[in-house]
Amino acid sequence: MTEKENGLADDPGWFELKFPDLLSADSVREVHARIVAEWDYLQRSACQMAAGRALWKHVIHDPLADLLAGEACLRNLHEKIKKDRSNNAREMSGVILAVRTLWFDSKIEGALTSFNGRDSQVVLLGAGMDTRAYRLSCLKESDVFEVDFPELLQAKANLIKIAIESPYEHHHHQQIAKSLNRVAADIRSSDWLEKLQSAGFAPEKNTVWVLEGLLYYFTHSQAMQVLETIADKCNITHTVLLADFMNKPSTTLSNSVFHFYCDWPDHLLPSLGFSSTKLSQIGDPDAHFGLMHDPLNLFNKIRSLPRSLQTHPDDGKPCCRLYLVQASGSPLLPPIE
Ligand SMILES: C[S@@+](CC[C@H](N)C(=O)[O-])C[C@H]1O[C@@H](n2cnc3c(N)ncnc32)[C@H](O)[C@@H]1O
């Protein structure tokens, strides 16, 4: 399928909102009714991310995404994209999410390749409705850990079980990862690492940490606690951290539910113990994926400005940036005698 300048598929039929039959099954409706009635904005954000992956299906292959997103989130995002289309917007709703997903996919694969096939594990903190354990073939030799709130992991497990057992599903949803361990924990509390270890996480194994759409929901001290805990692991084994960071203007938008920001993650992470850090912005050559052709779209305009600028010189609007950051570290070699 070809894509237009704004990243949407260039196929009018593609954009009809069609729900998979399974979404109307009673068992699935029950799970989603509880999600709508009982979950807070933080947990529901997981379904919004899944809706993004479902509607950007021309670039992201995630056959479970519709089911995990639920009708309400799918309709909501679909309406936004429809509006963007009729306004000829340069930035389509969901494009950031699509680029972010593809960036994390490619960096996870790269990190696992850099471990040269050695025993590895991948930890998804704030995993939400992520289905990488079912869709990334690079995970077949890895133990995967998904950490999130208990009710979210339970609902996700129920929905995936329904899909796997459904005779009506066209897709075969098979787990690809060597193992998949769901760890119910509040990452703001002091015992999340202990819970991870009880679930089988081995500190000495090469590890990729995936913090996608997570850090900015934390306060500064909560986010630092998580980053320091991960950085400490660089002293024990080969460690790769993949995370997205908002800059200050992004968190200070009105109605923002975001707290933690970092304008210079490429300075912060080395100070915690990572030996190499690479920062990308949406639209950079490795964070583009053919979805950012328009040189005048917001991301391309901001990307070319110095990062120290907090407001755009042309219109005084805040320069809201999302940094995609890869950092790595490993134990120091013993000194040569
Ligand atoms: C925006 S979603 C991102 C989900 C997933 N990483 C993705 O990109 O699709 C944020 C996720 O972080 C989880 N989360 C936020 N704070 C958490 C905490 N303190 N403990 C455990 N999970 C948390 C939420 O439940 C939600 O699933």
The ligand as an SDF file (V2000), in Angstrom:
LIG
                    3D

 27 29  0  0  0  0  0  0  0  0999 V2000
    0.6800    5.2640   27.4810 C   0  0  0  0  0  0  0  0  0  0  0  0
    0.5640    3.6240   28.0430 S   0  0  0  0  0  0  0  0  0  0  0  0
    1.8940    2.8670   27.1410 C   0  0  0  0  0  0  0  0  0  0  0  0
    1.6970    1.3960   27.0070 C   0  0  0  0  0  0  0  0  0  0  0  0
    2.7120    0.6880   26.1000 C   0  0  0  0  0  0  0  0  0  0  0  0
    4.0450    0.8450   26.5750 N   0  0  0  0  0  0  0  0  0  0  0  0
    2.5650    1.1940   24.6830 C   0  0  0  0  0  0  0  0  0  0  0  0
    3.4190    1.9700   24.2520 O   0  0  0  0  0  0  0  0  0  0  0  0
    1.6000    0.8170   24.0340 O   0  0  0  0  0  0  0  0  0  0  0  0
    1.2410    3.7320   29.6980 C   0  0  0  0  0  0  0  0  0  0  0  0
    1.2190    2.4050   30.4320 C   0  0  0  0  0  0  0  0  0  0  0  0
    1.9880    2.5150   31.6090 O   0  0  0  0  0  0  0  0  0  0  0  0
    1.3100    1.8830   32.6600 C   0  0  0  0  0  0  0  0  0  0  0  0
    1.7400    2.5030   33.9130 N   0  0  0  0  0  0  0  0  0  0  0  0
    1.7650    3.8290   34.2040 C   0  0  0  0  0  0  0  0  0  0  0  0
    2.1730    4.0240   35.4670 N   0  0  0  0  0  0  0  0  0  0  0  0
    2.4230    2.7970   35.9740 C   0  0  0  0  0  0  0  0  0  0  0  0
    2.8760    2.3500   37.2290 C   0  0  0  0  0  0  0  0  0  0  0  0
    3.1160    3.2010   38.2290 N   0  0  0  0  0  0  0  0  0  0  0  0
    3.0250    1.0320   37.4300 N   0  0  0  0  0  0  0  0  0  0  0  0
    2.7430    0.1390   36.4430 C   0  0  0  0  0  0  0  0  0  0  0  0
    2.3100    0.5130   35.2110 N   0  0  0  0  0  0  0  0  0  0  0  0
    2.1500    1.8270   34.9810 C   0  0  0  0  0  0  0  0  0  0  0  0
   -0.1640    2.1590   32.3750 C   0  0  0  0  0  0  0  0  0  0  0  0
   -1.0170    1.2600   33.0460 O   0  0  0  0  0  0  0  0  0  0  0  0
   -0.1840    1.9850   30.8700 C   0  0  0  0  0  0  0  0  0  0  0  0
   -0.3960    0.6630   30.5030 O   0  0  0  0  0  0  0  0  0  0  0  0
  1  2  1  0
  2  3  1  0
  2 10  1  0
  3  4  1  0
  4  5  1  0
  5  6  1  0
  5  7  1  0
  7  8  2  0
  7  9  1  0
 10 11  1  0
 11 12  1  0
 11 26  1  0
 12 13  1  0
 13 14  1  0
 13 24  1  0
 14 15  1  0
 14 23  1  0
 15 16  2  0
 16 17  1  0
 17 18  1  0
 17 23  2  0
 18 19  1  0
 18 20  2  0
 20 21  1  0
 21 22  2  0
 22 23  1  0
 24 25  1  0
 24 26  1  0
 26 27  1  0
M  CHG  2   2   1   9  -1
M  END
$$$$
